[in-house]
């Protein structure tokens, strides 16, 4: 009985992470109805940083990072958080949130060429998975019907792929970093750095940007994204990574883009099309193959 309980808790945490991250995509879309993308990203990071500091302090683990951990704080804070938050919001502004979730979740596909460039061994099965995922992206974009003259939608797709790319770079660094503190312990400092960078970016990139604080939808979105889908879900993800085998947790996280689509259909009325269904299936299959190859 004692051994079974942690496993059940871990499975519950994995389910919570999938739900929290999956629901984030339509909620971003709802929040953007009362804000501009980078300003909303900065506000989200602010709440996430505050929540992370409170969470880690409550766990009695808040401490000033060692010099050895500052490189990972800088890379994750700048790439995985600052760039991902900003790029995801810029993408969702013009791309349906369900499709956005799938495109941004191509992180593991980007890991294949990045790992090869970093001198790591990349097997043929991983290359096959990456190729299958790229085929899925092409199907999602539906190039024969795509309006190539619509710069907003064109750039929106690019922002989302860039979000996955920057996250992949941060993951590659995290894999090679020699951790002194745990990923959870450095999270407040990473979120704090992202907050500073995003506010600087907001004032320079969107000088006319705004947050319509009189709109309840904005507050609901920010509280969800900044408190639940940010540090709380990240804390749960760290716990899952420690309690479940890596391959189990990685494959379980494939539920995030699926839930992003399902919740977007329900919450914002995103239409279901055959390119969305077929492209998503190919992308997820490609990611699964890459994950299985990496864990052999």
PyMOL commands that set and color helices and strands:
alter all, ss='L'
color gray80, all
select helices_A, chain A and resi 2-34+37-58+67-92+97-104+107-117+124-141+151-176+183-205+216-243+246-252+255-267+274-294
alter helices_A, ss='H'
color red, helices_A
deselect
rebuild
show_as cartoon
